[in-house]
Amino acid sequence: MSRNEYRGTAGRVAILARAGTPWGFPVIYLGWAYLFWVPIIVSDASVWSFPNVGFFIVGGTSPLLAAVLLSWFLYGRAGVRDLGHRLIDVGRISLRWWLILVLFWPVFNLVMAGIALVFGIMPAPLEFISTDRLFDPVVVISILVFAFVLPLPEEIGLRGYWLDRLQERFSALTAGLTNGITWTIWHAPFVLLPGYYAHTTFQPELSWWMPMLVLITLFHVWMYNNTNRSILAVLVFHAFVNLTGEVMGFAPQMYPFVLTGYVLVAVLLIAGWSPKSLRGWKRARPPVTDLTGKSF
């Protein structure tokens, strides 16, 4: 292919990507993941066995793949560079928001556990990590990967790229709900992947896990918009919900009750976040810009 032919093809792809914004992202995001995860489900072998683990990893890159491809075709190197910068730029997060990032989920778990004890819902609402698990290298590595590594492509794609595109067209609330529902569709196969949660204490059921993911997405929108679109902030936020769940997670019987807590927190955030601000819930945000000032 000659240089002119390549440029012509790239230009047509860029036009197609712009025409498909913001819906091109979920097509790539969900299509690529399901392409590789369905064979794991039908194989009935552990997701961590070969070659299933390879299929899982390749499928799991779908949010990152979609974000990088669409950023490149829409905005060129500047778009991809912007994703990377917002992933490592600690200056976007003030001390106040660092404290919220680190403390939000431990405090939430403790408060919900306290309410459960006061009202007699459960005598032991929390399950703390046992000493043998804490000193088992395989378990510790699994927990750290589950907490910090697996969310990385999700947050770059779902929040770092797609949430911006949605918020340019819709209010933060509508964008968050759309983002969250799509996120749940991507997560749904996890409960069907054999052995996926074998080394974790978390055993989700779709009846309460799916609504939780949608509500957690609203928390992510709140965090993302209040930290100047920091991908690092939502990554740490995501990591701490996973890590907190492993270190001081809820007893399985608590989760329907915990879902009520998620609803209450979401209502408080929506009611308390000023709609007069462009970072609030009721207005679509104007197009964001990258580091060079080019409009996205």
KELUMTOR-79099 format. One record per residue (C-alpha): x, y, z. Coordinates in steps of 0.25 Angstrom, whole numbers, padded with zeros to 4 digits, always signed. Each point is the difference from the previous one (the first is absolute). Layout:
N
XYZ ...
This chain:
296
+0000+0000+0000 +0006+0014-0004 +0000+0011+0010 -0011+0007-0007 -0009-0012+0000 +0004-0002+0015 -0004+0015+0003 -0013-0002-0008 -0004-0013+0008 +0004+0007+0013 -0008+0012-0004 -0013-0008-0003 +0002-0008+0013 +0001+0013+0008 -0013+0005-0007 -0007-0013+0004 +0005+0002+0014 -0005+0014+0001 -0013-0004-0005 -0001-0011+0010 +0003+0008+0012 -0003-0003+0011 -0006-0014-0004 +0012-0006-0007 +0007-0002+0013 -0010-0010+0006 -0001-0008-0013 +0015-0002+0001 +0001-0001+0015 -0011-0011+0001 +0002-0007-0014 +0015-0002+0003 -0002-0005+0014 -0011-0010-0003 +0007-0005-0012 +0011-0006+0009 -0008-0003+0013 -0011-0008-0006 +0010-0012-0004 +0005+0000+0015 -0015-0001+0005 -0003-0012-0010 +0013-0007+0003 -0004-0002+0015 +0015+0000+0003 +0006+0010+0011 +0002+0014-0006 +0014+0000+0006 +0004-0013-0008 +0007+0001-0013 -0005+0004-0011 -0012+0006+0008 +0009+0010+0007 +0005+0006-0013 -0014+0001-0005 -0004+0007+0013 +0011+0010-0001 -0002+0003-0015 -0015+0002+0002 +0003+0009+0013 +0008+0010-0008 -0013+0004-0008 -0002+0013+0008 +0014+0004-0002 +0000-0004-0015 -0012+0008-0002 +0005+0012+0007 +0013+0000-0007 -0005-0003-0014 -0011+0010+0000 +0009+0011+0007 +0010-0002-0011 -0010+0000-0012 -0007+0012+0006 +0011+0009+0006 +0013-0007-0004 +0012-0001+0009 -0005+0012+0009 -0012-0009+0003 +0008-0012+0004 +0010+0009+0008 -0011+0007+0007 -0005-0014+0006 +0014-0003+0004 +0002+0013+0007 -0013+0000+0008 +0004-0014+0005 +0013+0005+0006 -0003+0014+0003 -0001+0001+0016 -0001+0015-0001 -0015-0001-0004 -0004-0006+0013 +0000+0009+0013 +0003-0005+0014 -0014+0000+0003 -0004-0009-0011 +0012-0009+0003 -0006-0002+0014 -0014-0003-0006 +0007-0010-0010 +0007-0008+0011 -0011+0001+0011 -0013+0000-0008 -0002-0016-0001 +0006-0004+0014 -0009+0011+0006 -0012-0005-0008 +0002-0014+0004 +0001+0003+0015 -0012+0009+0000 -0008-0011-0007 +0005-0010+0010 -0003+0009+0011 -0015+0002-0004 -0001-0015-0002 +0004-0002+0014 -0009+0011+0006 -0012-0006-0007 +0003-0014+0002 +0001-0003-0015 +0013-0009+0002 +0008-0003+0012 +0013+0000-0008 -0002+0009-0012 +0015+0000-0004 +0010-0011-0004 +0014+0004+0003 +0011-0006-0008 +0006-0012+0008 +0015-0001+0004 +0002-0012-0009 -0005+0007-0012 +0008+0013+0003 +0013-0008+0000 -0003-0009-0012 +0008+0006-0012 -0010-0005-0010 -0012+0006+0007 +0007+0013+0002 +0005+0002-0014 -0014-0004-0005 -0007+0010+0009 +0010+0011-0005 -0002-0004-0015 -0015+0000+0003 +0000+0014+0007 +0010+0008-0008 +0003-0007-0014 -0013-0005-0005 -0007+0014+0002 +0011+0007-0008 -0005-0002-0014 -0015+0002+0005 +0003+0013+0005 +0008+0005-0012 -0011-0004-0009 -0013+0002+0008 +0003+0012+0007 +0012+0006-0006 -0005+0000-0015 -0015-0004+0000 -0005+0008+0011 +0005+0013-0006 -0006-0003-0013 -0014-0003+0007 +0001+0012+0008 +0002+0009-0012 -0013-0004-0005 -0008-0004+0013 -0001+0005+0015 +0009-0007+0010 -0011-0008+0005 -0004-0005-0013 +0014-0003-0004 +0003-0007+0013 -0012-0009-0001 +0003-0003-0015 +0015-0003+0004 -0005-0008+0012 -0010-0009-0008 +0010-0003-0011 +0011-0003+0011 -0010-0010+0006 -0002-0007-0013 +0015-0002-0002 +0001-0005+0015 -0011-0010-0001 +0008-0012-0006 +0009+0001+0012 -0010-0009+0008 +0001-0010-0011 +0015-0001-0002 +0004-0012+0008 +0009+0003+0012 +0001+0015-0003 -0003+0002+0015 +0007-0012+0005 +0011+0008+0008 -0009+0011+0005 -0011+0001+0011 -0009+0007-0010 -0011-0009-0006 -0010+0010-0007 -0014-0003-0004 -0006+0007-0012 -0013+0005+0008 +0008+0009+0009 +0014+0001-0007 -0006+0007-0013 -0007+0011+0007 +0012+0002+0008 +0009+0002-0012 -0010+0011-0006 +0000+0007+0014 +0015-0001+0001 +0002+0006-0013 -0008+0013+0005 +0011+0000+0011 +0011+0000-0011 -0007+0011-0007 +0000+0008+0012 +0015-0003+0003 +0004+0002-0015 -0007+0014-0002 +0005+0005+0014 +0015-0004-0003 +0001+0007-0013 -0002-0013-0009 +0010-0008+0008 +0001-0014-0005 +0010-0003+0012 -0011+0005+0009 -0010-0010-0005 +0010-0011-0001 +0004+0002+0015 -0015+0001+0004 -0003-0013-0008 +0012-0007+0006 -0004+0003+0014 -0014-0005-0001 +0006-0013-0004 +0011+0000+0010 -0009+0004+0011 -0010-0012-0004 +0012-0009+0002 +0005+0005+0013 -0013+0003+0007 -0011-0004-0009 -0014-0002+0003 -0006-0014+0003 -0008-0005-0012 -0013+0001+0007 +0003+0015+0002 +0000+0004-0015 -0015+0002-0002 +0000+0010+0012 +0013+0006-0005 -0007+0003-0014 -0009+0009+0008 +0012+0008+0005 +0005+0002-0014 -0014+0006-0004 +0001+0009+0012 +0014+0005-0003 -0004+0002-0015 -0012+0008+0005 +0008+0009+0009 +0011+0002-0011 -0010+0004-0010 -0008+0009+0010 +0013+0006+0005 +0008+0003-0013 -0004+0014-0004 -0008-0001-0013 +0005+0015-0003 +0014-0005-0002 +0005-0006-0014 +0005-0011+0009 -0014-0003+0005 -0010-0010-0004 -0010+0008-0009 +0008+0006-0011 +0008-0006-0012 +0014+0004+0001 +0007+0008-0011 +0010-0008-0008 +0013-0002+0008 +0014+0003-0005 +0013-0007+0000 +0013+0006+0005 +0002+0008-0013 -0013+0007+0001 -0006-0008-0012 -0015-0002+0002 -0004-0014+0002 
